[in-house]
Amino acid sequence: MDEGMREKIKAGMDKNVESVCQEMLTRSILGLQKYGTTTMRDDVDLIGWLRHLQHELMDATVYIEAAIRKMNNQ
């Protein structure tokens, strides 16, 4: 992608995309502080990464259920 296209994209960046990118950067910094490493590591194999993802998705499902119950005043 040339520099002109990058500038056009940056100038018209979707505010939601900007927000998600900023949050990802913040989480990356916090993760580095908390765990002392990034995802650029060799001590986790493919199964390990898939387990991490599985756990995150299970957490997300619980959060969704909690939000639904709150919306339904349960």
Secondary structure, DSSP 8 states (H G I E B T S, - for coil): --HHHHHHHHHT--HHHHHHHHHHHHHHHHHHHHHS--S--SSS-HHHHHHHHHHHHHHHHHHHHHHHHHHTT-
